[in-house]
């Protein structure tokens, strides 16, 4: 990464124009002075936690979408044969939210259909809340991170003007720290915001697929209960 247009520095060595080159991490280190350090630490923590949430939720949703083929058909067979305990045990062995939802409905068998439907609906709501846990942080980070970065930009420019006011002569090395703080915090804030925004929307789409699968399984289960002889 090159910031030579602002600092007359690049990333390695020295070029033919005599411009001194410095590593990127030194540029970031130079921008982490005073309040700039606080901004960079906050953004680094937000980025790390956002990545953790994305990976953890992605793995959880991938597990939630793995439902044994013919799940409802097997539940139907157990119910038709009167093997209610076997149906419950079959649901408990599955890790899918649909199985936990259907298990709640099976435990209400013998009660009015309205009661069974209400228990399935309540169980589904709990499963959806479980799927959506911690996603609110990604939504918050997507909006807050760029603003925190822009706060760093403002602080960096204030540092530039303060340094200019106290300087006896105009030199690049005087204003460079403030400019680096302004630019690096802006870039960092945008990176965190983009990662959180993309991750949030990706996970919401995956949750939508799981919810659709749960709704379909719930309808199939209720159809089984509405069949003649139930």
SULMOKA-V792716 format. One record per helix or strand of 2 or more residues. SS is the DSSP state (a for helix, b for strand). FROM is the first residue (numbers start at 0). LEN is the number of residues. If there is no record, write none. Layout:
# SULMOKA-V792716
ss-><SS | SS>
from-><FROM | FROM>
len-><LEN | LEN>
This chain:
# SULMOKA-V792716
ss-><a | b | b | a | a | a | a | a | a | a | a>
from-><3 | 8 | 19 | 23 | 34 | 70 | 83 | 96 | 112 | 134 | 171>
len-><4 | 2 | 2 | 8 | 30 | 10 | 9 | 10 | 19 | 32 | 55>
